[in-house]
Amino acid sequence: MKNILDEYYAALERLKNEVPIKVSKNSKITNDSVALEAGRKKGTIKKSRPIYSELIEAIKAVNIEKNKATQQREKKYKTLKENVAKYKVLWEESLAREISLIHENHELKQQLTKFTCKDLNTD
């Protein structure tokens, strides 16, 4: 029976490291997916069988660990997305200021030209 449990733990490790052999790579880590990855039938790992209690706890621990990693990734993604939005607003505001300054500069150049021409005509 020890050999069978070793196969289950090896299957769990492969699923945890995302390098399964018998199930799809994106499979959720469940009792059934571990059983299938170990080459057994679906439903062989049951809570009612005391021999599997440690294995079931290990499967739960892996899921908790994966959920934490997923939550951290989502939190980081959300922060990055917020930063992108913030910097986009700052960029658009700076472009608006730039356009306003270009427009003001153009008007001042026209006024300067107008005054310079008047000064030349009065001489």
TAVEN-V47816 format. One record per pair of residues at least 24 apart in sequence whose C-alpha atoms are under 7 Angstrom apart, sorted by the first residue. I is the first residue (numbers start at 1). GAP is how many residues later the second one is. If there is no record, write none. Layout:
i;gap
I;GAP
I;GAP
This chain:
i;gap
7;31
8;26
8;27
8;30
11;26
11;27
16;46
29;34
30;29
31;25
